[in-house]
């Protein structure tokens, strides 16, 4: 079973769900914000997807389940289980690998470019992508590259936009899973609109651009996620 961890009702798998359905891969969503527990034991856990959320990885006094997530990730990383982290999910993987997570110099919100690193150009999931992609961002925290990780993406505003650890764990700071409807919901709720304007962006402009940018990003998101989920069909190998 593939488990997807939700930290907030608005930060869902989006386009990822569609890909899982197409690939006929069973999955279960865990809503931590409403009290769902993490999988224990993990004998049937074939892989884990961690989505975003408004909290920081160190806000464990408000969200104690973050500690449980990090412990679970430490175990799954050692077992070689396939892992995918988006935004907060990426930061949690970095935390589980003893990397520092901290405030970025600026908020990065809206449609902005990311650039593949030289290693990203050789990565098996990413080698068919263009060197530069316009993707959706919604974050103010970032992370140091964990020891032993392969740096995959950077942006002009944030150096650590993505990494791979081993052959089974991928972490992306940006949102390749969002749909225009999700972006509209994020930008039109009062807290979301305030967050966008606090980053020097305009909600209306972001929403107006989303259909065009998403239509261009969609085939590349399809490629990234479909290629990644092929790993769920393979036998996991412990990292030594």
C-alpha positions in Angstrom: 0.0 0.0 0.0 1.2 3.5 -0.8 0.4 6.0 2.0 0.0 9.8 1.4 0.4 12.0 4.4 -1.7 15.2 4.5 -0.8 18.0 6.9 -3.6 20.4 5.8 -6.9 19.9 4.1 -6.0 22.2 1.2 -2.6 20.7 0.4 -3.7 17.4 -1.3 -1.9 15.3 -3.8 -3.7 17.1 -6.7 -2.4 15.8 -10.0 -0.5 13.0 -8.2 -3.8 11.3 -7.4 -4.7 11.2 -11.1 -1.4 9.5 -11.9 -1.8 6.9 -9.2 -5.3 6.1 -10.5 -4.0 5.8 -14.1 -1.2 3.4 -13.0 -3.7 1.4 -10.9 -1.6 1.8 -7.8 -3.6 1.5 -4.5 -3.1 4.3 -2.0 -4.5 5.5 1.3 -4.5 9.1 2.5 -3.6 9.9 6.2 -5.0 13.2 7.5 -2.7 14.0 10.4 -4.4 17.4 11.0 -7.7 15.6 11.9 -6.1 12.9 14.1 -5.3 10.0 11.8 -2.3 8.0 12.9 0.8 7.1 10.9 1.0 3.5 9.7 2.2 1.1 12.4 3.5 -1.5 11.7 4.9 -0.7 8.3 5.0 -4.2 6.8 2.4 -3.3 4.1 3.9 0.1 3.5 5.4 0.0 -0.1 6.1 3.8 -0.2 5.3 7.1 1.4 4.2 10.5 -0.1 4.5 13.5 2.2 2.6 16.6 1.2 3.0 20.3 2.2 1.5 22.3 5.0 1.7 25.7 6.7 3.7 24.5 9.7 7.5 24.4 10.2 9.3 21.1 10.8 10.4 22.3 14.3 6.9 23.4 15.5 6.5 20.1 17.3 5.0 21.8 20.4 2.0 22.6 18.2 2.1 19.6 16.0 3.6 16.7 17.9 3.0 14.3 15.0 5.9 15.9 13.2 8.3 14.1 15.6 6.6 10.8 14.7 6.9 11.5 11.0 10.7 12.2 11.3 11.2 8.9 13.2 9.2 7.0 10.6 11.2 8.7 7.8 14.5 7.7 9.5 13.3 4.1 9.5 12.0 4.1 5.9 15.2 5.8 4.6 17.3 3.0 6.2 15.0 0.4 4.7 15.2 1.8 1.2 11.4 2.3 0.9 10.4 4.8 -1.9 9.7 8.3 -0.5 8.5 11.4 -2.2 8.3 14.7 -0.3 6.7 18.0 -1.5 7.4 21.3 0.2 7.0 20.6 3.9 7.4 16.9 3.0 10.8 17.7 1.4 11.8 19.6 4.6 10.8 16.6 6.7 13.0 14.3 4.7 15.9 16.7 5.0 15.2 16.9 8.8 15.3 13.1 9.0 18.6 13.1 7.3 20.0 15.6 9.9 20.0 18.6 7.6 19.1 22.0 8.9 15.7 23.5 7.9 15.5 27.3 8.2 13.8 30.4 6.9 14.7 31.3 3.4 16.0 34.9 2.7 12.7 35.7 1.0 9.3 34.1 0.5 9.0 32.4 -2.8 5.4 32.4 -4.0 3.8 32.0 -7.5 5.1 30.9 -10.8 8.9 31.0 -11.0 11.6 29.1 -12.7 13.7 26.3 -11.3 16.9 25.1 -13.0 18.3 21.6 -13.1 21.8 21.2 -11.7 24.4 19.2 -13.6 23.4 16.2 -11.5 19.8 16.8 -12.2 20.5 16.6 -15.9 21.7 13.1 -15.4 19.1 11.9 -12.9 17.0 9.0 -14.3 13.7 10.7 -13.4 14.7 14.1 -14.7 17.0 13.6 -17.7 14.3 14.2 -20.3 13.2 17.5 -18.7 14.2 20.9 -20.1 17.1 22.6 -18.2 14.6 25.3 -16.9 11.0 24.7 -15.7 8.4 27.3 -14.6 6.8 25.7 -11.5 4.6 26.8 -8.7 6.1 27.9 -5.4 4.5 28.5 -2.0 7.1 28.5 0.8 9.3 30.6 3.1 11.5 27.9 4.6 14.3 25.9 3.0 16.8 23.3 3.9 20.5 22.5 3.6 21.4 19.7 1.3 21.7 16.5 3.4 25.0 14.7 3.5 25.2 12.2 0.7 22.2 13.7 -1.2 22.3 14.6 -4.8 21.3 18.2 -5.6 18.8 18.3 -8.4 17.2 21.8 -8.7 17.9 25.4 -7.7 16.1 28.7 -8.3 17.2 32.3 -8.2 15.6 32.8 -4.8 16.3 29.4 -3.2 19.3 27.2 -3.7 17.8 23.9 -2.4 14.8 23.2 -4.6 15.2 19.4 -4.8 17.4 16.5 -4.0 17.6 12.7 -4.3 18.9 10.5 -1.5 20.0 7.1 -2.5 17.9 5.8 -5.4 14.6 5.8 -3.6 14.0 9.2 -1.9 13.1 12.4 -3.8 12.4 15.8 -2.2 11.0 18.8 -4.1 10.6 22.2 -2.5 8.4 23.4 -5.4 4.8 22.2 -6.2 4.6 20.2 -9.4 1.4 18.5 -8.2 -0.9 21.6 -7.9 -3.8 22.1 -10.3 -5.2 25.5 -11.3 -8.2 24.8 -9.0 -5.9 24.2 -6.0 -4.1 27.4 -6.7 -7.4 29.3 -6.9 -8.4 27.9 -3.5 -5.1 28.8 -2.0 -5.1 32.3 -3.4 -8.7 33.2 -2.6 -8.9 32.1 1.0 -8.1 35.1 3.4 -4.9 33.7 4.9 -3.7 32.6 1.5 -4.3 35.9 -0.1 -2.4 37.6 2.8 0.5 35.2 2.4 0.7 35.9 -1.4 0.7 39.7 -0.9 3.3 39.3 1.9 5.6 37.8 -0.7 5.1 40.8 -3.0 2.9 39.0 -5.4 -0.8 39.5 -6.4 -3.3 36.7 -6.1 -5.2 37.7 -9.2 -2.1 37.7 -11.3 -1.1 34.3 -10.1 -4.5 32.8 -10.8 -4.7 34.5 -14.3 -1.3 32.9 -15.2 -2.1 29.4 -13.8 -4.0 27.8 -16.7 -1.2 28.7 -19.2 1.7 27.7 -16.9 0.0 24.5 -15.7 -0.7 23.3 -19.3 3.0 23.7 -20.0 4.1 22.1 -16.8 1.7 19.2 -16.9 3.6 16.8 -19.3 6.8 17.3 -17.2 4.9 16.6 -14.0 3.4 13.5 -15.6 6.9 12.4 -16.5 8.5 13.0 -13.1 5.7 11.4 -11.0 5.0 8.5 -13.4 8.7 7.6 -13.5 9.0 7.8 -9.7 6.0 5.6 -9.1 7.6 2.8 -11.2 9.9 2.4 -8.2 6.9 1.3 -6.1 6.7 -1.8 -8.2 10.2 -2.8 -7.5 11.7 -4.6 -4.5 13.1 -2.2 -1.9 16.8 -2.6 -1.1 18.1 -1.4 2.3 20.7 1.4 2.2 24.1 0.4 3.7 
